Amino acid sequence: MYKCNALEELVNEGFQKGRQEGVQEGIQKGIQAIVRTCKRLNLDEKSTVNNVMQEFHVSEEEATAYVKKYWYN
């Protein structure tokens, strides 16, 4: 019985880790899409930063880093 519980815990930990990684990847893709869309709509970088902050509830510093990362790619 102990072995089954230990195995179940390992499986659950792996599942949770995979889920968290998937969520993070989804957030990255969403931010990248917003940056690309703002650029296509001829918004400036500051407006794009504001959009990222509003949609993803990140700080100005984080949003600026994301915009710099995706603006020219």
C-alpha positions as CSV (number, residue, x, y, z in Angstrom):
1,M,0.0,0.0,0.0
2,Y,2.9,2.4,0.8
3,K,4.4,1.8,-2.6
4,C,1.1,2.6,-4.3
5,N,0.8,5.9,-2.4
6,A,4.4,6.9,-3.2
7,L,3.8,6.1,-6.9
8,E,0.6,8.0,-6.9
9,E,2.3,11.0,-5.3
10,L,5.1,10.9,-8.0
11,V,2.5,10.8,-10.8
12,N,0.6,13.7,-9.3
13,E,3.7,15.7,-8.9
14,G,4.6,15.0,-12.5
15,F,1.1,16.0,-13.6
16,Q,1.2,19.2,-11.7
17,K,4.6,20.1,-13.0
18,G,3.5,19.4,-16.6
19,R,0.4,21.4,-16.1
20,Q,2.3,24.4,-14.7
21,E,4.7,24.3,-17.6
22,G,1.8,24.2,-20.0
23,V,0.2,27.2,-18.4
24,Q,3.4,29.2,-18.6
25,E,3.8,28.3,-22.2
26,G,0.3,29.4,-22.9
27,I,0.9,32.7,-21.2
28,Q,4.1,33.2,-23.3
29,K,2.2,32.5,-26.5
30,G,-0.6,34.9,-25.4
31,I,1.9,37.7,-24.7
32,Q,3.7,37.1,-27.9
33,A,0.3,37.3,-29.8
34,I,-0.6,40.6,-28.1
35,V,2.7,42.1,-28.9
36,R,2.5,41.0,-32.6
37,T,-1.1,42.3,-32.8
38,C,-0.3,45.7,-31.3
39,K,2.6,46.1,-33.7
40,R,0.4,45.2,-36.7
41,L,-2.1,47.9,-35.5
42,N,0.8,50.4,-35.4
43,L,0.6,50.9,-31.7
44,D,3.8,52.1,-30.1
45,E,5.9,50.0,-27.6
46,K,4.6,51.9,-24.6
47,S,0.9,51.2,-25.5
48,T,1.9,47.6,-26.1
49,V,3.5,47.4,-22.6
50,N,0.2,48.8,-21.2
51,N,-1.8,46.2,-23.0
52,V,0.4,43.4,-21.7
53,M,0.2,44.7,-18.2
54,Q,-3.6,44.9,-18.4
55,E,-4.2,41.5,-20.0
56,F,-1.7,39.5,-18.0
57,H,-1.5,41.4,-14.7
58,V,2.3,41.7,-14.8
59,S,4.4,44.6,-13.6
60,E,5.6,47.3,-16.0
61,E,9.1,45.9,-15.8
62,E,7.9,42.4,-16.8
63,A,5.7,43.7,-19.5
64,T,8.6,45.9,-20.9
65,A,10.9,42.8,-20.9
66,Y,8.3,40.8,-22.8
67,V,7.7,43.6,-25.4
68,K,11.4,43.9,-26.0
69,K,11.7,40.2,-26.4
70,Y,8.9,39.8,-28.9
71,W,8.8,43.2,-30.7
72,Y,11.6,42.5,-33.1
73,N,11.1,38.7,-33.5
